[in-house]
Amino acid sequence: MYKSNINLNLYKTFYDVAKSGSISKAAQNSFTSQPAISKSIKKIRRRARSSIIL
């Protein structure tokens, strides 16, 4: 169950970045640091085993 929550948070972060158009705006909107957002995107890329273009 814990892993599912992590996945949902990662996808929410991805959605926030896509919706706002940039990592910095997504960080501001979610009250999260830019490095934390970048790490989340990197985790998604690794799990998808491909690059993601935002």
C-alpha positions as CSV (number, residue, x, y, z in Angstrom):
1,M,0.0,0.0,0.0
2,Y,2.8,2.4,0.8
3,K,4.3,2.0,-2.7
4,S,1.0,3.0,-4.3
5,N,1.0,6.3,-2.4
6,I,4.5,7.0,-3.6
7,N,3.4,6.3,-7.2
8,L,0.4,8.6,-6.9
9,N,2.5,11.4,-5.5
10,L,4.9,11.0,-8.4
11,Y,2.2,11.2,-10.9
12,K,0.6,14.1,-9.2
13,T,4.0,15.9,-9.4
14,F,4.2,15.1,-13.1
15,Y,0.7,16.4,-13.7
16,D,1.5,19.6,-11.8
17,V,4.6,20.2,-13.9
18,A,2.7,19.5,-17.1
19,K,-0.2,21.7,-16.1
20,S,1.9,24.7,-15.0
21,G,4.4,24.4,-17.9
22,S,7.6,24.4,-15.8
23,I,9.2,22.8,-12.8
24,S,9.7,26.2,-11.1
25,K,6.0,27.1,-11.4
26,A,5.0,23.6,-10.2
27,A,7.3,24.0,-7.2
28,Q,5.8,27.3,-6.3
29,N,2.3,26.1,-6.7
30,S,2.9,23.0,-4.6
31,F,5.1,24.7,-2.0
32,T,7.9,22.2,-2.8
33,S,11.5,22.9,-3.7
34,Q,12.6,22.7,-7.3
35,P,15.2,19.9,-6.6
36,A,12.4,17.8,-5.0
37,I,10.3,18.2,-8.1
38,S,13.3,17.3,-10.3
39,K,14.0,14.2,-8.3
40,S,10.4,13.1,-8.7
41,I,10.6,13.6,-12.5
42,K,13.8,11.6,-12.6
43,K,12.1,8.7,-10.6
44,I,9.3,8.7,-13.1
45,R,11.8,8.6,-16.0
46,R,13.6,5.7,-14.4
47,R,10.4,3.8,-13.8
48,A,9.2,4.4,-17.4
49,R,12.7,3.5,-18.7
50,S,12.4,6.3,-21.2
51,S,12.7,10.1,-21.4
52,I,9.7,12.3,-20.8
53,I,9.4,15.5,-22.6
54,L,7.5,18.2,-20.8
